[in-house]
């Protein structure tokens, strides 16, 4: 039950039909190739072909950063990773795009809690700032979206992390994998201390199938302390305790890394 289709029209309009900045709504958005950390995929122009020019325009919009240069640079991006322990002598590296501050905090909350589709283009812009993992491609890697519980899915009516992960999958050209489930007996992580978050997530995830590849890219929308990604990483790092089919595999078989839209706050 993953409601992705209703959001495609909004993303299409933001990509191809609206050249204004998705944050200030005043200035023209800037091509992704003109922003740091990204590369243009636009085709060379051909002034003698209407259809080639049209395709150039569409490709340019697809390569758009969706924000103007001023708004892009007003957001503090995070070039460095932070780490959490998942086993003795093993850490999980987590790369976030930015801090969980304005305007990203408000956009994420509106999208998650009020299904505000108008915030999705801004979040898509943030997704595009995450560096593509070196050496990862569709044949050797999968993206593992942070699972939600059935109870929360019924209450919310949609899965925002899966929607964002699907856009990241499209951007990186790396497939999604849904081989992990989240158990319903955990509560929301919001408002909990780090110790409470870790305790709340003990045995919160269970593998339903063996990962098809060795590189697993974990994804969540917000990594406040990294506790959720840490618990998910532990479940994937030790498959022998979760699935009978993986009982003969070494527990360090998989290469894990994690990504998130936002992390903590720069003011803490």
TARA-V757568 format. One record per backbone hydrogen bond with DSSP energy under -0.5 kcal/mol. NH is the residue of the N-H (numbers start at 1). CO is the residue of the C=O. If there is no record, write none. Layout:
nh=(NH/NH)
co=(CO/CO)
//
This chain:
nh=(4/7/8/9/11/12/13/14/15/16/17/17/18/21/22/25/29/30/32/34/35/38/49/53/54/55/56/57/58/59/60/61/62/63/64/65/72/73/74/75/75/77/78/79/82/84/86/87/90/92/93/94/95/96/97/97/98/99/100/100/101/104/105/107/108/109/110/111/112/113/114/114/115/116/117/119/120/123/124/125/126/127/128/129/130/136/140/141/142/143/144/145/146/153/154/155/156/157/160/163/164/165/166/167/168/169/170/171/172/173/174/177/181/182/183/186/192/197/198/199/200/201/202/204/206/208/209/215/216/216/217/217/218/218/219/220/223/224/230/231/232/233/234/235/236/237/238/239/241/242/243/246/247/249/253/255/256/257/258/259/260/261/261/262/263/268)
co=(2/4/5/5/7/8/9/10/11/12/12/13/13/27/66/21/19/67/63/31/32/35/46/49/50/51/52/53/54/55/56/57/58/59/61/30/68/69/70/71/72/75/97/77/94/92/90/90/87/84/91/82/258/94/260/261/261/76/263/264/99/101/101/103/104/105/106/107/108/109/109/110/111/110/115/116/117/119/120/121/122/123/124/126/127/133/137/137/215/175/217/143/219/149/150/151/152/153/158/159/160/161/162/163/164/165/166/167/168/169/169/143/206/148/204/183/189/193/194/195/196/197/199/201/181/179/179/140/214/255/142/215/216/257/144/259/262/222/226/227/228/229/230/231/232/233/234/236/238/239/239/243/244/246/250/214/254/216/93/218/95/220/221/221/98/265)
//
